[in-house]
Amino acid sequence: MIRKPETLAKKLGLTFSQPQLFSTALTHRSMGAHNNERLEYLGDSVLGFVIAQQLYELFPSAGEGALSRLRASLVNQSSLAELARQHNIGDYLILGSGELKSGGFRRDSILSDALEAIMGALLLDQGIDACQQWILVLFADKLAELKADNWNKDPKTRLQELMQAKRKELPVYELVSMAGADHAQTFEVKCSVAISDESCIGTGISRKKAEQAAAEKMLNLLQNKAP
Amino acid sequence: MIRKPETLAKKLGLTFSQPQLFSTALTHRSMGAHNNERLEYLGDSVLGFVIAQQLYELFPSAGEGALSRLRASLVNQSSLAELARQHNIGDYLILGSGELKSGGFRRDSILSDALEAIMGALLLDQGIDACQQWILVLFADKLAELKADNWNKDPKTRLQELMQAKRKELPVYELVSMAGADHAQTFEVKCSVAISDESCIGTGISRKKAEQAAAEKMLNLLQNKAP
């Protein structure tokens, strides 16, 4: 069964004046030189911008760090792949025979790239306003789910809640070293969690600050490791 | 001497309907909670988008990797600080007394953040079109300097040219190991350069490919180390 790009475009609420842009957005590099990689590059940048601006408006008292974390939680390969699956984008991908056989249409990276490429195609076809509007509709549920009370929790609290959500033992913090004179001490604390073989060292001018720094590093480590 | 934000805005060709946004963009966090960090977050995202779109149009046959490299070469702390210096933005920064004494107005990170914050303020005040236009004027020289013939050179060539530009010895490639049967060999090559104590290992299915991979890693290493 051949699935036409137009059918998907219609389901996504999109009408392209240059339909070939939309077909290109669905075309994986396994099909050859004419593929969606350039559109994905463009889509990635417009997506980052649209979500950044939206979060800026939604969370007027969030600092830069919290805004960046919020964006990373919304815009990442697995969340994009999830959105692509909700809209059955995998069924319409144009893949080379190798990728087709090995199930490329199910792979997170391929799905996520295609979704970003669709955003790039939409930007070229209809400009930033239409593109922004579509992205915000696409992300409406995810944006609504962002709990306003969650974004500014400190790293130790976030790490603890992450472990609880995964039903794992709580993080362990060990004092590794203290150095310096009384009024200018530096503390080193090691943070370990059940789901990572690596531990993280944080430093700070108090034990508490060193623990927070170690927790922050661990959160980053776990985020980078996430599938 | 007190330098007024309005004077700088005028020099930059900007008229704000909400001048307090522009003042905030110039305010470093050393002044307290009301500072430019949120605007910088916003400006960073709009800058990334505007330059990505421009490069997409300027280099129609560049692949995703080349476009990303081009963007990284234009948008980084030192290039932004350079632009900020060209426009004397340091003279107008609003800094706490500690940063003022220690010469914060000369620091790359503070200059670069302020310039991004100005972009964020402009976006909020006048929308994406005006912001895009201003960014493209600001980057006009840098965009013109990008040589169309430079973006798709292979990593070994780029690394060699970088060393020549710095008047240093050429990179050295050493074969570290070969493994596997004849038809499926893997090569490991070490790349060393005079300006880095660290060397980089690349692997590939031919010695040449391993050298290219090692050169690419070295370019990334040097780029991350750049001031």
Interface residues (C-beta under 8 A of the other chain):
Chain A: E37 R38 E40 Y41 L42 D44 S45 V46 G48 F49 A52 Q53 Y56 A62 G63 E64 L67 S68 L123 I128
Chain B: E37 R38 E40 Y41 L42 D44 S45 V46 G48 F49 A52 Q53 Y56 A62 G63 E64 L67 S68 L123 I128
